[in-house]
Amino acid sequence: MSSFGHEGKISNPAQLGGIETAVLDNGPARGVRVAWFNTGSPLRFKVVLDRSMDIADAFHGQHALAWVSRSGVTAPDPAANQGLEWLRSFAGGLMTTCGLTHVGGPESDANGTRGLHGRISNQPAELTRVQQPDPACGEMRMAISGIVRETGVFGPHLEMRRTISAELGKAEIRVEDEVINCGNQTAPHMLLYHCNLGYPLVDEGAELFWDGETRSRGGAQDDALFGGDHDFRHCPPPLPSHAGNGEACGFIQPRAGADGHCHAGVRNRRLGLSLDIMFDKAQLPCLTNWQHWGYGEYVTGLEPGTHYPIGQGTARRAGTLIMLEPGESRQYTLVFRAGP
């Protein structure tokens, strides 16, 4: 990147940016492996290797982009798949992965019992590669790759092979996933990227943007925000009705551009800052907008997925549940861009 003007002036590429791996040593996150990305631009972010390689904290300059829950990052609990246990260790963060066989509320049927949003975010990754930038050789890319497994004897064996990358000087994160059925039987598959945006990017008057028709999920609070003439595209002040478990969800049918890509995000004109989430309509045809404007829990989620968070049972009955044959795989790409 010639704009750096770095030739002959640096001893170590880390002077410009790169990836630093570490182990957290305090509180509920003690022992958790992480990887900090310094992009050499205003963007920096933390990948939690022991939580499905999800993305936790993310900043553009002095401004936080992501909402972080009260619990923050915690150690994984691979057995947590009952009821609402998922919420006890939900760190929020820029991206939490939901799936790989179920997204939605707790449910039980002839095909098993499933907790909120599935198991995958509680599975540690097996790290396979760390690629550092090397500007002297013209290599500006930094990347980290790993394998996250959702498996059990006699059950489905799915692997998610994830690579998260960035480039020196660019305020952009690229997430590339391949989900493979490595088992010997057909396996159900659902995937949702729970992208959680918070203050100060998300603030009163900040604008949510996407292109596509929006409908209420169907509950009373959903209808109150996403029904009628209510302006659900601009962030309100904290709402008393969203104390506790108050929330609302809208289901969006995103429209793609000529390149097949959809865009969704937040634009804060007061800060002169936006976050754009880009995804492929053919891979991720559904977009959910979660709004939880509680005092002290002020967050909105934009969630591209293979399905809305309706649960495996509902998707199965509707005939929309993806069934992966042994050896079959699906690819997914998500790109985050931050800037003016």
Kinemage of the C-alpha trace (Angstrom):
@kinemage 1
@onewidth
@group {chain A} dominant
@subgroup {mainchain}
@vectorlist {calphas} color= white
{ca met a 1} P 0.000 0.000 0.000
{ca ser a 2} L 2.025 2.916 -1.327
{ca ser a 3} L -0.014 5.479 0.615
{ca phe a 4} L 1.704 4.244 3.783
{ca gly a 5} L 5.066 5.350 2.336
{ca his a 6} L 6.614 2.625 4.478
{ca glu a 7} L 9.483 1.523 2.239
{ca gly a 8} L 12.670 1.282 4.259
{ca lys a 9} L 11.034 2.826 7.312
{ca ile a 10} L 9.732 -0.093 9.414
{ca ser a 11} L 11.470 -2.998 11.139
{ca asn a 12} L 8.367 -5.047 11.967
{ca pro a 13} L 5.030 -5.211 10.104
{ca ala a 14} L 3.229 -5.005 13.475
{ca gln a 15} L 4.176 -1.336 13.457
{ca leu a 16} L 1.473 -0.836 10.800
{ca gly a 17} L -1.021 -3.425 12.000
{ca gly a 18} L -1.794 -7.113 12.173
{ca ile a 19} L -3.249 -9.776 14.438
{ca glu a 20} L -2.327 -10.298 18.082
{ca thr a 21} L -3.529 -13.462 19.819
{ca ala a 22} L -3.932 -13.574 23.593
{ca val a 23} L -5.665 -15.340 26.478
{ca leu a 24} L -7.955 -13.331 28.765
{ca asp a 25} L -7.115 -13.753 32.424
{ca asn a 26} L -9.856 -12.181 34.546
{ca gly a 27} L -13.525 -12.639 35.420
{ca pro a 28} L -15.935 -14.892 33.495
{ca ala a 29} L -13.688 -14.725 30.414
{ca arg a 30} L -10.643 -16.135 32.174
{ca gly a 31} L -8.832 -18.602 29.912
{ca val a 32} L -10.669 -17.534 26.729
{ca arg a 33} L -8.510 -17.193 23.601
{ca val a 34} L -8.941 -14.035 21.526
{ca ala a 35} L -7.387 -12.385 18.490
{ca trp a 36} L -7.172 -8.610 18.181
{ca phe a 37} L -7.152 -7.199 14.653
{ca asn a 38} L -5.426 -3.858 14.122
{ca thr a 39} L -6.229 -2.928 10.530
{ca gly a 40} L -3.967 0.128 10.375
{ca ser a 41} L -7.145 2.110 9.706
{ca pro a 42} L -9.534 3.501 12.342
{ca leu a 43} L -11.090 -0.002 12.554
{ca arg a 44} L -10.013 -2.510 15.192
{ca phe a 45} L -11.907 -5.505 16.533
{ca lys a 46} L -11.656 -8.618 18.704
{ca val a 47} L -12.336 -12.172 17.533
{ca val a 48} L -13.212 -14.628 20.326
{ca leu a 49} L -11.606 -17.899 19.258
{ca asp a 50} L -13.265 -19.916 22.022
{ca arg a 51} L -16.730 -18.640 21.110
{ca ser a 52} L -17.102 -19.871 17.529
{ca met a 53} L -14.664 -17.175 16.314
{ca asp a 54} L -17.395 -14.597 16.863
{ca ile a 55} L -16.563 -10.895 16.810
{ca ala a 56} L -16.961 -9.079 20.146
{ca asp a 57} L -15.711 -5.486 20.601
{ca ala a 58} L -15.333 -3.368 17.472
{ca phe a 59} L -14.298 0.284 17.209
{ca his a 60} L -13.897 2.911 14.521
{ca gly a 61} L -11.541 5.486 15.969
{ca gln a 62} L -12.912 6.437 19.385
{ca his a 63} L -16.427 5.217 18.588
{ca ala a 64} L -17.755 1.784 19.521
{ca leu a 65} L -19.735 0.043 16.793
{ca ala a 66} L -21.012 -2.975 18.731
{ca trp a 67} L -23.249 -3.471 21.730
{ca val a 68} L -21.665 -5.521 24.521
{ca ser a 69} L -23.992 -7.208 27.015
{ca arg a 70} L -23.630 -6.949 30.790
{ca ser a 71} L -21.923 -10.345 30.918
{ca gly a 72} L -19.491 -9.532 28.112
{ca val a 73} L -17.274 -12.313 26.872
{ca thr a 74} L -17.535 -15.496 28.931
{ca ala a 75} L -16.009 -18.948 28.686
{ca pro a 76} L -17.922 -21.292 26.379
{ca asp a 77} L -20.388 -23.829 27.732
{ca pro a 78} L -20.691 -26.462 24.978
{ca ala a 79} L -23.516 -28.226 26.838
{ca ala a 80} L -25.710 -25.096 26.991
{ca asn a 81} L -28.632 -25.960 24.733
{ca gln a 82} L -31.675 -25.880 26.985
{ca gly a 83} L -34.364 -23.233 27.172
{ca leu a 84} L -32.967 -19.708 27.348
{ca glu a 85} L -29.503 -20.685 28.665
{ca trp a 86} L -27.986 -19.055 25.575
{ca leu a 87} L -28.866 -15.615 26.981
{ca arg a 88} L -26.732 -16.111 30.110
{ca ser a 89} L -23.549 -16.031 28.069
{ca phe a 90} L -24.708 -13.902 25.144
{ca ala a 91} L -21.957 -11.295 24.873
{ca gly a 92} L -23.632 -9.362 22.083
{ca gly a 93} L -20.694 -8.052 20.105
{ca leu a 94} L -20.495 -7.189 16.449
{ca met a 95} L -21.359 -10.752 15.383
{ca thr a 96} L -22.651 -13.788 17.241
{ca thr a 97} L -23.222 -16.942 15.210
{ca cys a 98} L -26.535 -18.792 15.640
{ca gly a 99} L -27.114 -22.341 14.391
{ca leu a 100} L -25.898 -24.580 12.871
{ca thr a 101} L -29.032 -26.726 13.036
{ca his a 102} L -31.484 -24.368 14.768
{ca val a 103} L -32.123 -20.613 15.006
{ca gly a 104} L -35.033 -19.307 17.031
{ca gly a 105} L -36.639 -19.920 20.406
{ca pro a 106} L -36.494 -23.061 22.550
{ca glu a 107} L -38.495 -25.984 21.199
{ca ser a 108} L -38.982 -29.707 21.528
{ca asp a 109} L -40.451 -32.192 19.081
{ca ala a 110} L -39.948 -35.698 17.707
{ca asn a 111} L -36.589 -34.588 16.288
{ca gly a 112} L -35.168 -33.478 19.652
{ca thr a 113} L -34.976 -30.622 22.140
{ca arg a 114} L -33.314 -27.387 21.100
{ca gly a 115} L -32.396 -24.301 23.093
{ca leu a 116} L -32.455 -20.701 21.930
{ca his a 117} L -30.340 -20.170 18.788
{ca gly a 118} L -28.547 -23.509 18.908
{ca arg a 119} L -25.122 -24.642 20.076
{ca ile a 120} L -22.543 -23.163 17.742
{ca ser a 121} L -21.683 -19.940 19.619
{ca asn a 122} L -20.656 -22.047 22.628
{ca gln a 123} L -18.181 -24.165 20.651
{ca pro a 124} L -14.443 -23.336 20.726
{ca ala a 125} L -12.610 -23.182 17.412
{ca glu a 126} L -9.638 -25.275 16.411
{ca leu a 127} L -7.278 -22.634 15.084
{ca thr a 128} L -5.701 -23.685 11.772
{ca arg a 129} L -3.950 -20.578 10.444
{ca val a 130} L -2.878 -17.045 11.299
{ca gln a 131} L -1.716 -14.922 8.353
{ca gln a 132} L 0.032 -11.653 9.152
{ca pro a 133} L 0.438 -8.784 6.688
{ca asp a 134} L 3.863 -8.264 5.169
{ca pro a 135} L 3.968 -4.845 3.477
{ca ala a 136} L 7.573 -5.315 2.376
{ca cys a 137} L 6.362 -8.159 0.144
{ca gly a 138} L 3.215 -6.344 -0.913
{ca glu a 139} L 0.975 -8.527 1.302
{ca met a 140} L -1.596 -6.293 3.005
{ca arg a 141} L -4.038 -9.020 4.024
{ca met a 142} L -4.310 -10.390 7.553
{ca ala a 143} L -6.488 -13.413 8.295
{ca ile a 144} L -7.278 -16.024 10.889
{ca ser a 145} L -8.874 -19.396 10.107
{ca gly a 146} L -10.368 -22.148 12.224
{ca ile a 147} L -12.801 -25.046 12.405
{ca val a 148} L -15.831 -25.044 14.697
{ca arg a 149} L -17.724 -28.303 15.124
{ca glu a 150} L -21.295 -29.095 16.123
{ca thr a 151} L -21.179 -32.808 16.691
{ca gly a 152} L -22.086 -35.760 18.894
{ca val a 153} L -22.094 -39.519 18.684
{ca phe a 154} L -25.180 -40.735 16.744
{ca gly a 155} L -26.050 -37.135 15.893
{ca pro a 156} L -25.336 -34.634 13.127
{ca his a 157} L -21.688 -33.789 12.513
{ca leu a 158} L -21.431 -30.311 11.021
{ca glu a 159} L -18.233 -28.335 10.638
{ca met a 160} L -17.992 -24.598 10.092
{ca arg a 161} L -14.689 -23.605 8.520
{ca arg a 162} L -14.347 -19.881 9.151
{ca thr a 163} L -11.870 -17.294 7.924
{ca ile a 164} L -11.971 -13.691 9.166
{ca ser a 165} L -9.789 -11.268 7.269
{ca ala a 166} L -8.979 -7.592 6.859
{ca glu a 167} L -6.516 -5.454 4.895
{ca leu a 168} L -4.066 -2.883 6.133
{ca gly a 169} L -5.526 0.571 5.669
{ca lys a 170} L -9.121 -0.576 5.035
{ca ala a 171} L -11.948 -0.277 7.565
{ca glu a 172} L -13.484 -3.554 6.457
{ca ile a 173} L -14.017 -7.029 7.953
{ca arg a 174} L -14.625 -10.058 5.750
{ca val a 175} L -16.162 -13.243 7.215
{ca glu a 176} L -16.087 -16.344 5.011
{ca asp a 177} L -17.756 -19.526 6.241
{ca glu a 178} L -18.155 -22.973 4.805
{ca val a 179} L -20.572 -25.320 6.588
{ca ile a 180} L -19.979 -28.982 5.750
{ca asn a 181} L -21.917 -32.107 6.686
{ca cys a 182} L -19.012 -34.344 7.709
{ca gly a 183} L -21.316 -37.050 9.054
{ca asn a 184} L -22.861 -40.143 7.469
{ca gln a 185} L -26.497 -39.035 7.592
{ca thr a 186} L -28.597 -36.155 6.313
{ca ala a 187} L -28.449 -33.190 8.718
{ca pro a 188} L -30.690 -30.128 9.180
{ca his a 189} L -29.036 -26.742 8.753
{ca met a 190} L -29.979 -23.195 9.742
{ca leu a 191} L -27.621 -20.228 10.161
{ca leu a 192} L -28.086 -16.652 11.350
{ca tyr a 193} L -25.513 -13.893 11.932
{ca his a 194} L -26.676 -11.961 15.017
{ca cys a 195} L -25.002 -8.548 14.420
{ca asn a 196} L -25.500 -6.341 17.487
{ca leu a 197} L -24.987 -2.604 17.100
{ca gly a 198} L -24.758 -0.188 20.007
{ca tyr a 199} L -23.957 3.273 21.324
{ca pro a 200} L -22.564 5.653 20.182
{ca leu a 201} L -23.062 4.412 16.611
{ca val a 202} L -26.628 3.606 17.625
{ca asp a 203} L -28.170 6.654 19.263
{ca glu a 204} L -31.359 8.703 19.163
{ca gly a 205} L -32.041 9.696 15.573
{ca ala a 206} L -29.537 7.323 13.997
{ca glu a 207} L -30.993 5.760 10.867
{ca leu a 208} L -31.324 2.048 10.151
{ca phe a 209} L -31.087 1.260 6.459
{ca trp a 210} L -31.927 -1.644 4.206
{ca asp a 211} L -33.815 -2.168 0.970
{ca gly a 212} L -36.773 -4.513 1.235
{ca glu a 213} L -40.244 -5.033 2.585
{ca thr a 214} L -40.576 -5.318 6.351
{ca arg a 215} L -43.267 -7.056 8.371
{ca ser a 216} L -43.791 -7.606 12.072
{ca arg a 217} L -42.744 -10.948 13.555
{ca gly a 218} L -46.285 -11.077 14.904
{ca gly a 219} L -46.255 -10.439 18.657
{ca ala a 220} L -47.896 -7.456 20.343
{ca gln a 221} L -44.632 -5.538 20.869
{ca asp a 222} L -43.503 -6.457 17.350
{ca asp a 223} L -46.713 -5.006 15.948
{ca ala a 224} L -46.315 -1.864 18.072
{ca leu a 225} L -42.953 -1.053 16.452
{ca phe a 226} L -43.205 -2.612 13.016
{ca gly a 227} L -46.895 -2.170 12.385
{ca gly a 228} L -48.890 0.841 11.241
{ca asp a 229} L -47.145 4.143 10.616
{ca his a 230} L -44.515 3.849 13.360
{ca asp a 231} L -41.047 5.056 12.304
{ca phe a 232} L -38.956 1.957 12.994
{ca arg a 233} L -36.089 3.212 10.805
{ca his a 234} L -34.843 5.799 13.335
{ca cys a 235} L -33.495 4.860 16.749
{ca pro a 236} L -35.615 6.155 19.653
{ca pro a 237} L -34.538 7.050 23.201
{ca pro a 238} L -34.656 4.193 25.727
{ca leu a 239} L -38.226 2.867 25.937
{ca pro a 240} L -39.904 1.942 29.261
{ca ser a 241} L -41.820 -0.768 27.376
{ca his a 242} L -38.503 -2.478 26.594
{ca ala a 243} L -37.456 -2.952 30.225
{ca gly a 244} L -36.715 -6.571 31.079
{ca asn a 245} L -37.553 -8.784 28.120
{ca gly a 246} L -39.253 -6.043 26.094
{ca glu a 247} L -38.211 -6.224 22.464
{ca ala a 248} L -39.527 -6.170 18.925
{ca cys a 249} L -38.563 -7.968 15.732
{ca gly a 250} L -39.211 -7.222 12.098
{ca phe a 251} L -38.758 -9.736 9.296
{ca ile a 252} L -37.309 -8.197 6.123
{ca gln a 253} L -37.253 -9.547 2.584
{ca pro a 254} L -33.998 -7.895 1.474
{ca arg a 255} L -33.667 -6.745 -2.116
{ca ala a 256} L -30.353 -7.311 -3.827
{ca gly a 257} L -28.574 -5.038 -6.251
{ca ala a 258} L -27.445 -6.056 -9.717
{ca asp a 259} L -24.429 -7.795 -8.163
{ca gly a 260} L -26.650 -10.012 -6.000
{ca his a 261} L -25.575 -8.305 -2.775
{ca cys a 262} L -27.815 -6.840 -0.077
{ca his a 263} L -26.864 -4.014 2.274
{ca ala a 264} L -28.107 -3.212 5.780
{ca gly a 265} L -26.699 -1.040 8.515
{ca val a 266} L -26.783 2.090 10.640
{ca arg a 267} L -26.016 5.680 9.665
{ca asn a 268} L -25.274 8.200 12.422
{ca arg a 269} L -25.149 11.610 10.743
{ca arg a 270} L -24.215 13.428 13.956
{ca leu a 271} L -21.031 11.370 14.245
{ca gly a 272} L -20.472 11.205 10.505
{ca leu a 273} L -20.202 7.438 10.887
{ca ser a 274} L -21.922 4.488 9.237
{ca leu a 275} L -21.676 0.713 9.390
{ca asp a 276} L -22.688 -1.233 6.286
{ca ile a 277} L -23.243 -5.004 6.411
{ca met a 278} L -23.110 -6.640 2.984
{ca phe a 279} L -24.277 -10.190 2.251
{ca asp a 280} L -25.235 -12.364 -0.701
{ca lys a 281} L -28.994 -12.717 -1.229
{ca ala a 282} L -28.599 -16.201 -2.711
{ca gln a 283} L -26.759 -17.391 0.405
{ca leu a 284} L -28.677 -15.450 3.069
{ca pro a 285} L -32.180 -14.616 1.819
{ca cys a 286} L -33.591 -13.468 5.179
{ca leu a 287} L -32.871 -10.375 7.292
{ca thr a 288} L -34.181 -9.803 10.812
{ca asn a 289} L -34.155 -6.472 12.648
{ca trp a 290} L -34.130 -6.884 16.442
{ca gln a 291} L -34.867 -3.746 18.454
{ca his a 292} L -34.342 -3.765 22.232
{ca trp a 293} L -34.344 -0.203 23.499
{ca gly a 294} L -34.163 -0.989 27.223
{ca tyr a 295} L -32.514 1.474 29.619
{ca gly a 296} L -28.958 0.165 30.019
{ca glu a 297} L -29.660 -2.473 27.320
{ca tyr a 298} L -29.874 -0.234 24.265
{ca val a 299} L -29.249 -2.260 21.125
{ca thr a 300} L -30.481 -3.070 17.671
{ca gly a 301} L -29.607 -6.196 15.735
{ca leu a 302} L -29.373 -6.699 11.976
{ca glu a 303} L -29.315 -10.423 11.324
{ca pro a 304} L -28.797 -11.943 7.876
{ca gly a 305} L -29.688 -15.617 7.812
{ca thr a 306} L -30.703 -18.660 5.862
{ca his a 307} L -33.988 -18.352 7.784
{ca tyr a 308} L -35.732 -15.934 10.082
{ca pro a 309} L -35.391 -17.061 13.739
{ca ile a 310} L -38.489 -19.266 13.497
{ca gly a 311} L -36.945 -22.502 14.782
{ca gln a 312} L -36.144 -25.811 13.181
{ca gly a 313} L -39.612 -27.226 13.781
{ca thr a 314} L -41.438 -24.406 11.997
{ca ala a 315} L -38.965 -24.465 9.107
{ca arg a 316} L -39.373 -28.230 8.801
{ca arg a 317} L -43.167 -27.984 8.680
{ca ala a 318} L -42.968 -25.152 6.133
{ca gly a 319} L -40.659 -27.197 3.917
{ca thr a 320} L -37.899 -24.551 4.079
{ca leu a 321} L -35.449 -26.374 6.364
{ca ile a 322} L -32.110 -26.947 4.609
{ca met a 323} L -31.091 -30.609 4.653
{ca leu a 324} L -27.409 -31.243 3.957
{ca glu a 325} L -26.478 -34.630 2.565
{ca pro a 326} L -23.228 -36.270 3.730
{ca gly a 327} L -20.342 -34.369 2.178
{ca glu a 328} L -22.569 -31.468 1.085
{ca ser a 329} L -21.551 -27.930 2.006
{ca arg a 330} L -22.799 -24.340 1.890
{ca gln a 331} L -20.719 -21.158 1.625
{ca tyr a 332} L -21.486 -17.803 3.229
{ca thr a 333} L -19.774 -14.404 3.072
{ca leu a 334} L -20.454 -11.376 5.260
{ca val a 335} L -18.649 -8.031 4.922
{ca phe a 336} L -18.667 -5.158 7.443
{ca arg a 337} L -17.578 -1.689 6.252
{ca ala a 338} L -17.235 1.247 8.649
{ca gly a 339} L -16.587 4.869 7.831
{ca pro a 340} L -18.127 8.254 7.039
